[in-house]
Amino acid sequence: MEKRLVDKIYTFLVDAEGQPVSKKFDLDKNVKVVHGIMMSSDRPNLLFYRGSQRIELSGEELFPEDFESKMFMSGMAVAPDNKYKSLGNGVVSGNGELKIQYKDTANPNAPFAAYKVIVSLLCEMK
């Protein structure tokens, strides 16, 4: 049987300059394995120049503090099936809890304005 992969989208607002944003999301109970992650924003330049985070799934650290958001971004020249940062063989969803500790850091290339961060997970469903 072929794996059924589905995009699951989670969003949060960064509305204060330099203030950390901690978010906890509960994955759909039918998510079995997470295979990839991608990030985007309604203001991609701010995410690219200012953003970093720590990401944890079911208590397991996937990416350490200060991991740059730009490492999760994908450009328009990338084929749709190649946009996700791979998590290798995937990460079992476990208790289904996704934790993101996002950090906005001042950067002269991108003056602050409120922006939305969009986290997309490539999930294998049960």
DSSP file with accessible surface (Angstrom, degrees, kcal/mol):
  #  RESIDUE AA STRUCTURE BP1 BP2  ACC     N-H-->O    O-->H-N    N-H-->O    O-->H-N    TCO  KAPPA ALPHA  PHI   PSI    X-CA   Y-CA   Z-CA
    1    1 A M              0   0  240      0, 0.0     2,-0.1     0, 0.0     3,-0.1   0.000 360.0 360.0 360.0 133.4    0.0    0.0    0.0
    2    2 A E        -     0   0  178      1,-0.1     2,-0.1     0, 0.0     0, 0.0  -0.458 360.0-103.5 -76.7 144.2    1.3    3.4   -1.0
    3    3 A K        -     0   0  115     -2,-0.1     2,-0.7     1,-0.1    -1,-0.1  -0.434  26.7-137.5 -64.9 139.6    1.9    6.1    1.7
    4    4 A R        -     0   0  153    121,-0.4   121,-2.4    -2,-0.1     2,-0.4  -0.891  22.7-165.1-100.9 109.5   -0.7    8.8    1.8
    5    5 A L  E     +A  124   0A  84     -2,-0.7     2,-0.4   119,-0.2   119,-0.2  -0.844   8.8 179.8-101.5 134.7    1.1   12.1    2.3
    6    6 A V  E     -A  123   0A  38    117,-3.0   117,-3.1    -2,-0.4     2,-0.4  -0.978  27.4-123.0-133.8 142.2   -0.8   15.2    3.3
    7    7 A D  E     -A  122   0A  92     -2,-0.4     2,-0.5   115,-0.2   115,-0.2  -0.728  23.8-166.0 -83.2 130.0    0.2   18.8    4.0
    8    8 A K  E     -A  121   0A  47    113,-2.4   113,-2.8    -2,-0.4     2,-0.4  -0.983   8.9-154.5-117.9 127.6   -0.7   20.0    7.5
    9    9 A I  E     +A  120   0A  95     -2,-0.5     2,-0.4   111,-0.2   111,-0.2  -0.864  14.5 179.1-111.0 134.9   -0.5   23.8    8.0
   10   10 A Y  E     -A  119   0A  28    109,-2.8   109,-3.4    -2,-0.4     2,-0.3  -0.994   9.3-172.5-132.2 135.8    0.1   25.7   11.2
   11   11 A T  E     +A  118   0A  69     -2,-0.4     2,-0.3   107,-0.2   107,-0.2  -0.926   9.3 174.1-130.6 154.2    0.3   29.5   11.5
   12   12 A F  E     -A  117   0A  11    105,-1.9   105,-3.0    -2,-0.3     2,-0.4  -0.977  27.4-117.0-152.4 160.1    1.2   32.1   14.1
   13   13 A L  E     -A  116   0A  92     -2,-0.3     2,-0.7   103,-0.2   103,-0.2  -0.820   7.7-156.6-103.9 135.7    1.7   35.8   14.3
   14   14 A V  E     +A  115   0A   1    101,-3.2   101,-2.1    -2,-0.4    99,-0.1  -0.942  30.0 157.1-105.3 103.7    4.9   37.7   15.1
   15   15 A D        +     0   0  111     -2,-0.7     2,-0.4    99,-0.2    99,-0.2   0.347  51.9  59.0-116.2   6.2    3.5   41.0   16.3
   16   16 A A  S >  S-     0   0   37      3,-0.2     3,-1.4    97,-0.1    88,-0.1  -0.986  83.8-115.9-138.9 128.3    6.3   42.4   18.5
   17   17 A E  T 3  S-     0   0  102     -2,-0.4    88,-0.1     1,-0.2    -2,-0.0  -0.348  94.2  -0.9 -63.5 132.1    9.9   43.0   17.5
   18   18 A G  T 3  S+     0   0   40      1,-0.2    -1,-0.2    -2,-0.1    87,-0.0   0.491  97.1 128.5  72.3   2.9   12.5   40.9   19.2
   19   19 A Q    <   -     0   0  115     -3,-1.4    85,-0.3    84,-0.1    -1,-0.2  -0.777  59.8-122.0 -94.5 131.3   10.0   39.0   21.4
   20   20 A P        -     0   0   92      0, 0.0     2,-0.5     0, 0.0    83,-0.2  -0.383  19.9-150.8 -67.4 149.6   10.1   35.2   21.4
   21   21 A V  E     -D  102   0B  23     81,-2.7    81,-3.1     2,-0.0     2,-0.5  -0.987   7.7-165.6-124.0 117.9    6.9   33.4   20.3
   22   22 A S  E     +D  101   0B  87     -2,-0.5     2,-0.4    79,-0.2    79,-0.2  -0.923  13.1 178.2-105.3 126.6    6.3   29.9   21.8
   23   23 A K  E     -D  100   0B  90     77,-2.9    77,-2.7    -2,-0.5     2,-0.4  -0.971  16.4-165.0-130.7 144.0    3.6   27.9   20.1
   24   24 A K  E     -D   99   0B 124     -2,-0.4     2,-0.4    75,-0.2    75,-0.2  -0.998  11.8-174.9-126.9 127.1    2.3   24.4   20.7
   25   25 A F  E     -D   98   0B  35     73,-3.1    73,-3.1    -2,-0.4     2,-0.6  -0.958  19.6-137.8-122.1 143.2    0.2   22.7   18.1
   26   26 A D  E     -D   97   0B 119     -2,-0.4    71,-0.2    71,-0.2    70,-0.1  -0.884  24.3-134.5 -98.9 123.0   -1.6   19.3   18.3
   27   27 A L        -     0   0   14     69,-3.5   -19,-0.0    -2,-0.6     0, 0.0  -0.366  36.1 -83.8 -70.3 155.7   -1.3   17.3   15.1
   28   28 A D    >   -     0   0   61      1,-0.2     3,-2.1     2,-0.1    -1,-0.1  -0.302  40.2-121.8 -53.4 137.4   -4.3   15.5   13.6
   29   29 A K  T 3  S+     0   0  174      1,-0.3    -1,-0.2    -3,-0.1    -2,-0.1   0.682 110.1  61.4 -63.7 -15.2   -4.7   12.2   15.5
   30   30 A N  T 3  S+     0   0   76     95,-0.0    96,-2.7    96,-0.0     2,-0.5   0.424  74.4 112.5 -91.5   1.0   -4.4   10.4   12.1
   31   31 A V  E <   +B  125   0A   1     -3,-2.1    94,-0.2    94,-0.2     3,-0.1  -0.647  37.0 172.5 -74.2 126.0   -0.9   11.6   11.5
   32   32 A K  E     +     0   0A  98     92,-3.4    61,-2.3    -2,-0.5    62,-0.4   0.841  62.5   6.0 -99.5 -49.3    1.4    8.6   11.7
   33   33 A V  E     -BC 124  92A  17     91,-1.4    91,-3.6    59,-0.3     2,-0.6  -0.996  60.1-139.6-140.8 141.0    4.8   10.0   10.5
   34   34 A V  E     +BC 123  91A   2     57,-2.9    57,-2.5    -2,-0.3    89,-0.2  -0.915  21.7 176.0-101.5 122.9    6.1   13.5    9.7
   35   35 A H  E     +     0   0A  25     87,-3.4    52,-2.7    -2,-0.6     2,-0.3   0.662  57.7   2.9-101.9 -21.6    8.4   13.3    6.6
   36   36 A G  E     -BC 122  86A   1     86,-1.0    86,-2.4    50,-0.3     2,-0.3  -0.990  52.5-145.8-161.6 166.1    9.3   17.0    6.0
   37   37 A I  E     +BC 121  85A   2     48,-1.8    48,-3.3    -2,-0.3     2,-0.3  -0.989  13.5 176.8-140.2 145.8    8.9   20.6    7.0
   38   38 A M  E     -B  120   0A  36     82,-2.1    82,-3.0    -2,-0.3     2,-0.4  -0.986  11.2-155.3-144.9 149.5    8.7   23.9    5.2
   39   39 A M  E     +B  119   0A   3     33,-2.2    35,-0.4    -2,-0.3     2,-0.3  -0.971  18.2 158.5-127.8 147.7    8.2   27.5    6.3
   40   40 A S  E     -B  118   0A  50     78,-2.3    78,-3.1    -2,-0.4     2,-0.3  -0.872  16.2-155.6-149.4-177.0    6.8   30.5    4.6
   41   41 A S  E     -B  117   0A  14     -2,-0.3    76,-0.2    76,-0.2     4,-0.1  -0.987  35.1-115.8-158.9 159.7    5.3   33.9    5.5
   42   42 A D  S    S+     0   0   93     74,-1.2    75,-0.1    -2,-0.3    -1,-0.1   0.648 123.9  37.1 -74.4 -13.0    3.1   36.6    4.3
   43   43 A R  S >> S+     0   0  100     73,-0.5     4,-1.5     1,-0.1     3,-1.2  -0.687  76.3 178.3-133.6  77.2    6.3   38.7    4.5
   44   44 A P  H 3> S+     0   0   68      0, 0.0     4,-2.8     0, 0.0     5,-0.2   0.793  75.6  62.2 -57.8 -30.7    9.0   36.3    3.4
   45   45 A N  H 3> S+     0   0   73      1,-0.2     4,-2.4     2,-0.2     5,-0.3   0.886 104.8  48.3 -63.8 -34.6   11.8   38.9    3.6
   46   46 A L  H <>>S+     0   0    1     -3,-1.2     4,-2.5     2,-0.2     5,-0.6   0.927 112.5  47.4 -71.2 -42.0   11.2   39.2    7.4
   47   47 A L  H  X5S+     0   0    0     -4,-1.5     4,-1.4     3,-0.2    23,-0.3   0.933 115.1  47.6 -61.7 -43.7   11.1   35.4    7.9
   48   48 A F  H  <5S+     0   0   77     -4,-2.8    22,-0.4    -5,-0.2    -2,-0.2   0.943 123.4  29.1 -64.0 -50.4   14.3   35.1    5.8
   49   49 A Y  H  <5S+     0   0   95     -4,-2.4    -1,-0.2    -5,-0.2    -2,-0.2   0.767 132.5  28.2 -85.3 -26.9   16.4   37.8    7.5
   50   50 A R  H  <5S+     0   0    6     -4,-2.5    55,-2.0    -5,-0.3     2,-0.2   0.658  94.8  96.4-111.4 -19.5   14.9   37.9   11.0
   51   51 A G  E  << +E  104   0B   6     -4,-1.4    18,-1.9    -5,-0.6    19,-0.5  -0.531  29.9 148.7 -93.1 143.2   13.6   34.4   11.9
   52   52 A S  E     +EF 103  68B  11     51,-1.5    51,-3.3    16,-0.3     2,-0.3  -0.955  16.4 171.2-151.4 163.7   15.1   31.5   13.8
   53   53 A Q  E     -EF 102  67B   1     14,-1.9    14,-1.5    -2,-0.3     2,-0.4  -0.989  33.3-121.3-163.6 169.6   13.6   28.8   16.0
   54   54 A R  E     -E  101   0B  52     47,-1.5    47,-2.4    -2,-0.3     2,-0.4  -0.973  31.0-160.8-117.5 135.2   13.8   25.5   17.9
   55   55 A I  E     +EF 100  63B   0      8,-2.0     7,-2.6    -2,-0.4     8,-1.8  -0.979  10.8 178.7-126.2 133.4   11.4   22.8   16.8
   56   56 A E  E     -EF  99  61B  29     43,-2.6    43,-2.9    -2,-0.4     2,-0.4  -0.980   9.9-165.0-132.3 138.7   10.3   19.8   18.8
   57   57 A L  E >  S-EF  98  60B   2      3,-2.6     3,-2.2    -2,-0.4    41,-0.2  -0.992  77.6 -17.8-127.2 122.1    8.0   16.9   17.9
   58   58 A S  T 3  S-     0   0   33     39,-2.7    -1,-0.1    -2,-0.4    40,-0.1   0.865 129.2 -50.9  52.2  40.9    6.6   14.6   20.6
   59   59 A G  T 3  S+     0   0   53     38,-0.4     2,-0.5     1,-0.2    -1,-0.3   0.385 114.2 117.3  83.3  -5.0    9.4   15.7   23.0
   60   60 A E  E <   -F   57   0B 112     -3,-2.2    -3,-2.6     1,-0.0     2,-0.5  -0.855  66.1-128.6-100.2 124.9   12.2   15.1   20.4
   61   61 A E  E     +F   56   0B  93     -2,-0.5    -5,-0.3    -5,-0.2    -3,-0.0  -0.592  29.5 174.1 -71.6 119.8   14.2   18.0   19.3
   62   62 A L  E    S+     0   0B  35     -7,-2.6    -6,-0.2    -2,-0.5    -1,-0.2   0.810  72.8  15.6 -92.0 -38.3   14.3   18.1   15.5
   63   63 A F  E    S-F   55   0B  19     -8,-1.8    -8,-2.0     4,-0.0    -1,-0.4  -0.997  83.7-123.2-140.3 133.0   16.1   21.4   15.2
   64   64 A P  E >   -     0   0B  64      0, 0.0     3,-1.5     0, 0.0   -11,-0.3  -0.188  43.2 -72.1 -74.7 166.3   18.1   23.3   17.9
   65   65 A E  E 3  S+     0   0B 117      1,-0.2   -11,-0.2   -11,-0.1     3,-0.1  -0.191 119.4  25.2 -52.6 143.5   17.5   26.8   19.1
   66   66 A D  E 3  S+     0   0B  88      1,-0.3     2,-0.5    -3,-0.1    -1,-0.2   0.596  77.3 155.2  72.2  14.8   18.6   29.5   16.7
   67   67 A F  E <   -F   53   0B  47    -14,-1.5   -14,-1.9    -3,-1.5    -1,-0.3  -0.616  51.2-112.7 -70.4 121.7   18.2   27.3   13.6
   68   68 A E  E >   -F   52   0B  95     -2,-0.5     3,-1.6   -16,-0.2   -16,-0.3  -0.342  11.0-140.2 -67.6 134.8   17.6   29.8   10.9
   69   69 A S  G >  S+     0   0    0    -18,-1.9     3,-2.6   -22,-0.3     4,-0.4   0.828  98.0  71.7 -59.7 -33.5   14.2   30.0    9.2
   70   70 A K  G >  S+     0   0   68    -19,-0.5     3,-1.0   -22,-0.4    -1,-0.3   0.772  86.0  67.2 -57.9 -22.5   15.7   30.5    5.8
   71   71 A M  G <  S+     0   0  104     -3,-1.6    -1,-0.3     1,-0.2    -2,-0.2   0.664 103.2  45.4 -71.4 -15.5   16.8   26.9    5.9
   72   72 A F  G <  S+     0   0    3     -3,-2.6   -33,-2.2    -4,-0.2    -1,-0.2   0.396  93.8 101.2-103.8  -2.2   13.1   25.8    5.7
   73   73 A M    <   -     0   0   49     -3,-1.0     2,-0.4    -4,-0.4   -33,-0.1  -0.562  52.7-160.6 -89.3 153.2   12.2   28.2    2.9
   74   74 A S        -     0   0   40    -35,-0.4     9,-0.1    -2,-0.2     2,-0.1  -0.995  10.5-134.4-134.7 138.1   11.7   27.3   -0.7
   75   75 A G    >   -     0   0   43     -2,-0.4     3,-1.4     1,-0.1     0, 0.0  -0.284  28.8-104.9 -87.3 173.4   11.8   29.5   -3.8
   76   76 A M  T 3  S+     0   0  188      1,-0.3    -1,-0.1    -2,-0.1    -2,-0.0   0.745 115.0  66.2 -69.0 -23.0    9.4   29.5   -6.8
   77   77 A A  T 3  S+     0   0  107      2,-0.1     2,-0.4     0, 0.0    -1,-0.3   0.528  82.9  94.6 -78.7  -2.6   12.0   27.8   -9.0
   78   78 A V  S <  S-     0   0   53     -3,-1.4     5,-0.1     1,-0.1    -4,-0.0  -0.761  85.5-111.8 -93.4 132.9   11.8   24.6   -6.9
   79   79 A A    >   -     0   0   50     -2,-0.4     3,-2.4     1,-0.1     4,-0.2  -0.289  28.8-115.0 -59.4 144.0    9.4   21.9   -8.1
   80   80 A P  G >  S+     0   0  101      0, 0.0     3,-1.0     0, 0.0     4,-0.2   0.835 115.0  54.7 -52.5 -36.5    6.4   21.5   -5.8
   81   81 A D  G 3  S+     0   0  154      1,-0.2     3,-0.1     2,-0.1    -2,-0.1   0.522 108.0  50.7 -77.7  -2.8    7.5   17.9   -4.8
   82   82 A N  G <  S+     0   0  118     -3,-2.4    -1,-0.2     1,-0.1    -3,-0.1   0.214  79.8  96.9-116.2  14.5   10.9   19.1   -3.7
   83   83 A K    <   +     0   0   54     -3,-1.0     2,-0.2    -4,-0.2    -2,-0.1   0.712  62.7  87.4 -82.4 -19.8   10.0   22.0   -1.4
   84   84 A Y  S    S-     0   0   44     -4,-0.2     2,-0.6    -3,-0.1   -46,-0.2  -0.566  77.4-123.9 -85.7 144.4   10.1   20.3    2.0
   85   85 A K  E     -C   37   0A  76    -48,-3.3   -48,-1.8    -2,-0.2     2,-0.1  -0.750  42.2-121.4 -78.6 121.1   13.2   19.9    4.2
   86   86 A S  E     -C   36   0A  83     -2,-0.6   -50,-0.3   -50,-0.2     3,-0.1  -0.356  17.7-156.8 -69.9 145.2   13.4   16.1    4.6
   87   87 A L  E >   -     0   0A  26    -52,-2.7     3,-1.8     1,-0.4     2,-0.2  -0.190  44.0-120.0-108.1  36.0   13.4   14.5    8.0
   88   88 A G  E 3  S-     0   0A  52      1,-0.3    -1,-0.4   -53,-0.1     3,-0.1  -0.419  87.1  -4.1  66.9-125.9   15.1   11.4    6.7
   89   89 A N  E 3  S-     0   0A 165      1,-0.3    -1,-0.3    -2,-0.2     2,-0.1   0.409 118.4-100.2 -79.1   1.8   13.0    8.3    7.2
   90   90 A G  E <   -     0   0A  22     -3,-1.8     2,-0.5   -55,-0.2    -1,-0.3  -0.126  28.7 -95.0 100.0 163.7   10.4   10.5    9.0
   91   91 A V  E     -C   34   0A  16    -57,-2.5   -57,-2.9    -3,-0.1   -55,-0.1  -0.984  35.6-120.0-121.2 123.3    9.6   11.1   12.6
   92   92 A V  E     -C   33   0A 104     -2,-0.5   -59,-0.3   -59,-0.2     4,-0.1  -0.390  21.3-129.4 -62.0 135.6    6.8    9.2   14.3
   93   93 A S    >   +     0   0   13    -61,-2.3     3,-3.0     1,-0.2     4,-0.4   0.730  40.8 172.3 -65.9 -20.9    4.2   11.6   15.5
   94   94 A G  T 3  S-     0   0   55    -62,-0.4    -1,-0.2     1,-0.3   -36,-0.1  -0.252  74.2  -0.1  53.5-122.2    4.1   10.0   19.0
   95   95 A N  T 3  S-     0   0  109      2,-0.1    -1,-0.3     1,-0.1    -2,-0.1   0.477  99.2-122.1 -79.5  -0.6    1.9   12.2   21.3
   96   96 A G    <   +     0   0   10     -3,-3.0   -69,-3.5     1,-0.2     2,-0.6   0.727  62.3 142.8  72.6  24.8    1.3   14.5   18.3
   97   97 A E  E     -D   26   0B  40     -4,-0.4   -39,-2.7   -71,-0.2     2,-0.5  -0.873  31.1-168.2-106.8 117.9    2.6   17.6   20.0
   98   98 A L  E     -DE  25  57B   2    -73,-3.1   -73,-3.1    -2,-0.6     2,-0.5  -0.910   7.0-169.8-103.2 122.1    4.5   20.1   17.8
   99   99 A K  E     -DE  24  56B  75    -43,-2.9   -43,-2.6    -2,-0.5     2,-0.4  -0.964   4.5-175.5-116.5 131.7    6.4   22.8   19.8
  100  100 A I  E     -DE  23  55B   1    -77,-2.7   -77,-2.9    -2,-0.5     2,-0.7  -0.993  11.9-168.4-126.5 125.6    8.0   25.8   18.1
  101  101 A Q  E     -DE  22  54B  91    -47,-2.4   -47,-1.5    -2,-0.4     2,-0.3  -0.912  22.6-168.0-111.4  98.2   10.0   28.4   20.0
  102  102 A Y  E     -DE  21  53B   1    -81,-3.1   -81,-2.7    -2,-0.7     2,-0.4  -0.675   7.8-161.3 -94.4 142.1   10.4   31.2   17.4
  103  103 A K  E     - E   0  52B  60    -51,-3.3   -51,-1.5    -2,-0.3     2,-0.5  -0.986   6.6-157.1-127.6 125.5   12.8   34.1   17.7
  104  104 A D  E     - E   0  51B   2     -2,-0.4     2,-0.4   -85,-0.3   -53,-0.2  -0.895  17.7-171.1 -97.7 125.4   12.6   37.4   15.8
  105  105 A T        -     0   0   71    -55,-2.0    -2,-0.0    -2,-0.5   -86,-0.0  -0.975  28.1-105.9-123.2 132.9   16.0   39.2   15.7
  106  106 A A        +     0   0   69     -2,-0.4     3,-0.0     2,-0.0   -89,-0.0  -0.191  40.3 177.4 -55.2 140.8   16.6   42.7   14.4
  107  107 A N    >   -     0   0   41      3,-0.4     3,-1.9     1,-0.1   -58,-0.1  -0.959  32.9-139.8-148.6 128.8   18.3   42.9   11.0
  108  108 A P  T 3  S+     0   0  128      0, 0.0    -1,-0.1     0, 0.0    -2,-0.0   0.724 102.2  63.2 -63.7 -18.9   19.1   46.0    9.0
  109  109 A N  T 3  S+     0   0  105      1,-0.3   -59,-0.1   -60,-0.1   -60,-0.1   0.589 112.4  32.9 -79.4 -10.5   18.0   44.3    5.8
  110  110 A A  S <  S-     0   0    0     -3,-1.9    -3,-0.4   -61,-0.1    -1,-0.3  -0.699  76.2-150.5-150.9  91.0   14.4   43.9    7.0
  111  111 A P        -     0   0  103      0, 0.0     2,-0.0     0, 0.0   -65,-0.0  -0.326  40.1 -92.4 -60.4 145.7   12.8   46.6    9.3
  112  112 A F        +     0   0   54    -66,-0.0     2,-0.3   -62,-0.0   -95,-0.1  -0.286  53.8 153.4 -67.2 141.4   10.2   45.0   11.6
  113  113 A A        -     0   0   30     -3,-0.1   -97,-0.1   -99,-0.1   -99,-0.1  -0.928  55.9 -83.7-151.0 153.7    6.5   44.9   10.8
  114  114 A A        +     0   0   53     -2,-0.3     2,-0.3   -99,-0.2   -99,-0.2  -0.336  57.3 179.2 -59.3 140.7    4.0   42.3   12.1
  115  115 A Y  E     -A   14   0A   1   -101,-2.1  -101,-3.2   -69,-0.0     2,-0.4  -0.988  27.9-123.7-147.5 155.2    4.1   39.1   10.0
  116  116 A K  E     -A   13   0A  87     -2,-0.3   -74,-1.2  -103,-0.2   -73,-0.5  -0.833  19.4-150.7 -99.4 134.5    2.6   35.7    9.9
  117  117 A V  E     -AB  12  41A   0   -105,-3.0  -105,-1.9    -2,-0.4     2,-0.5  -0.906   8.8-160.1-104.3 132.8    4.7   32.5   10.0
  118  118 A I  E     -AB  11  40A  35    -78,-3.1   -78,-2.3    -2,-0.5     2,-0.5  -0.966   4.0-168.0-117.6 121.7    3.4   29.5    8.2
  119  119 A V  E     -AB  10  39A   0   -109,-3.4  -109,-2.8    -2,-0.5     2,-0.5  -0.949   5.3-168.5-111.0 124.4    4.7   26.0    9.1
  120  120 A S  E     -AB   9  38A   7    -82,-3.0   -82,-2.1    -2,-0.5     2,-0.4  -0.965   1.5-163.8-117.6 127.9    3.8   23.2    6.7
  121  121 A L  E     -AB   8  37A   4   -113,-2.8  -113,-2.4    -2,-0.5     2,-0.8  -0.910  17.3-138.1-109.8 138.6    4.5   19.6    7.6
  122  122 A L  E     -AB   7  36A  38    -86,-2.4   -87,-3.4    -2,-0.4   -86,-1.0  -0.869  36.1-170.7 -94.2 109.2    4.5   16.7    5.1
  123  123 A C  E     -AB   6  34A   0   -117,-3.1  -117,-3.0    -2,-0.8     2,-0.5  -0.861  25.9-142.1-114.8 138.3    2.6   14.0    7.0
  124  124 A E  E     -AB   5  33A  23    -91,-3.6   -92,-3.4    -2,-0.4   -91,-1.4  -0.833  29.7-143.6 -91.4 127.8    1.9   10.3    6.4
  125  125 A M  E       B   0  31A  14   -121,-2.4  -121,-0.4    -2,-0.5   -94,-0.2  -0.574 360.0 360.0 -95.3 156.0   -1.6    9.5    7.5
  126  126 A K              0   0  156    -96,-2.7    -1,-0.1    -2,-0.2   -96,-0.0  -0.376 360.0 360.0 -72.7 360.0   -2.8    6.3    9.1
